[in-house]
Amino acid sequence: MPTVKLSSRRRLTIPASICEKLAIKEGDDLIMSVDDSRIILFKAPESFTDYFSGIAKGLYGKTADEIDEYVNTERP
């Protein structure tokens, strides 16, 4: 397992083998988050609109009537 060292300027160098495996290159945007004591780093999508497109499909119903019924029950 490759290891990295944090520089005095808090910079990390990602090993070439990992960059190749994840198809990341210079200039790519990466997203970093923390989960307990882990750092999670992944490549940002080129378009968040395309990435999240359709994420709620079917959430409020599968047909227009089901969606209308849901909306009507949620409205006061």
Buried (B, 14 or more C-beta within 10 A) or exposed (E): EEEEEEEEEEEEEEEEEEBEEBEBEEEEEEEEEEEEEEEEBEEEEEEEEEEEEEEEEEEEEEEEEEBEEEEEEEEE
